[in-house]
């Protein structure tokens, strides 16, 4: 009788483990834009470009100090978007900024990755929830 209970418990545990693995998501499905075409990624999103020779992922917004929508600011502020770029076997992380005073793009191998925009702008009522961000990017080949 005890062996039967252990067997059932093992089956139930196995089913729960498989279900948890199926429900786990590494982010939205990858997009496949063409080089030279702007595209949008949500946090956790990945773009595969140039016949999968390059992947660009939007990891997170590390800081958002932009001027809130509908307010008057002395300075437009800046937001920092963290990306992961993989070319071949080389994976690197980069911080791209919304403010032109800082680095808005990076060159990795023969590719140039540019942050075109980060949406939405922060509301006056408080910060943007992390999952609501959308990074508009442009990748070109050099």
C-alpha positions in Angstrom: 0.0 0.0 0.0 2.8 2.4 0.9 4.5 1.8 -2.5 1.3 2.6 -4.3 1.1 6.0 -2.5 4.7 6.8 -3.3 4.1 5.9 -6.9 1.0 8.2 -7.1 2.9 11.0 -5.4 5.8 10.7 -7.9 3.3 10.9 -10.8 1.5 13.9 -9.3 4.9 15.6 -8.6 6.1 14.9 -12.2 2.9 16.3 -13.7 3.2 19.5 -11.6 6.8 19.9 -12.6 6.0 19.6 -16.3 3.0 22.0 -15.9 5.2 24.5 -14.1 7.8 24.3 -16.9 5.2 24.8 -19.6 3.8 27.8 -17.8 7.2 29.4 -17.3 7.8 32.0 -19.9 11.1 33.6 -20.9 9.3 36.5 -22.4 7.2 37.2 -25.5 7.9 35.2 -28.7 10.9 36.5 -30.7 10.3 38.9 -33.5 12.3 38.8 -36.8 12.6 42.3 -38.2 14.8 43.2 -41.2 18.0 45.2 -40.7 17.3 48.9 -41.1 13.7 48.6 -39.9 12.5 49.9 -36.6 10.9 47.4 -34.3 9.4 47.3 -30.8 10.2 45.0 -27.9 8.6 44.5 -24.5 10.7 43.7 -21.5 12.0 40.1 -21.9 11.4 40.4 -25.7 14.0 39.3 -28.2 14.6 40.1 -31.9 16.4 37.8 -34.2 18.0 39.5 -37.1 20.2 38.9 -40.2 19.2 35.2 -40.5 19.7 34.6 -36.8 23.3 35.9 -36.8 22.3 38.6 -34.3 19.8 38.6 -31.4 18.9 41.7 -29.4 17.0 41.4 -26.1 15.3 44.1 -24.0 16.2 43.1 -20.5 14.9 45.9 -18.4 14.7 49.7 -17.7 17.4 50.2 -15.1 16.4 53.8 -14.4 13.8 56.2 -15.6 14.3 59.8 -14.7 12.5 61.3 -17.6 10.3 64.3 -17.2 6.7 63.1 -16.4 4.1 63.7 -19.1 2.2 66.9 -18.6 4.7 68.6 -16.4 7.2 71.4 -17.1 10.8 70.3 -16.4 14.1 72.2 -16.6 15.8 69.1 -18.1 14.2 66.3 -20.1 15.8 63.6 -18.0 17.0 60.2 -19.1 16.0 56.6 -19.0 18.4 53.6 -19.2 17.4 50.6 -21.2 19.5 47.4 -20.6 19.9 45.2 -23.7 21.6 41.9 -24.3 23.2 41.5 -27.7 24.4 38.2 -29.1 26.6 37.9 -32.2 27.8 34.4 -32.9 28.8 33.0 -29.5 29.5 36.4 -28.0 26.9 37.8 -25.6 27.3 41.3 -24.3 25.1 43.7 -22.2 24.7 47.3 -23.0 23.0 50.3 -21.5 21.2 52.6 -24.0 19.9 56.0 -23.0 16.9 58.1 -24.1 18.8 61.3 -23.7 21.1 62.3 -26.6 23.7 63.5 -24.1 24.5 59.9 -23.4 25.0 56.8 -25.5 21.8 56.0 -27.4 23.4 53.2 -29.4 26.2 50.7 -29.6 28.2 48.9 -32.2 28.7 45.2 -31.8 30.6 43.4 -34.5 29.3 44.7 -37.8 25.9 45.8 -36.3 24.7 49.2 -34.9 21.9 49.0 -32.4 20.1 52.3 -31.6 17.4 53.1 -29.0 14.9 55.2 -31.0 12.4 55.7 -28.2 11.1 54.3 -24.9 7.4 54.4 -24.3 5.3 55.3 -22.3 6.5 58.5 -20.8 6.3 58.4 -17.0 2.9 59.8 -15.8 2.9 62.6 -13.2 1.1 60.1 -10.8 4.1 57.8 -10.4 6.5 55.4 -12.1 5.7 53.2 -15.2 5.1 49.6 -14.2 8.1 47.6 -15.6 6.1 45.4 -17.8 4.4 48.3 -19.5 7.6 49.6 -21.2 8.2 49.3 -24.9 11.6 50.0 -26.5 11.7 51.0 -30.1 15.0 49.9 -31.6 16.8 50.1 -35.0 19.5 47.7 -36.0 21.6 48.4 -39.1 24.6 46.5 -40.6 27.8 48.4 -41.0 
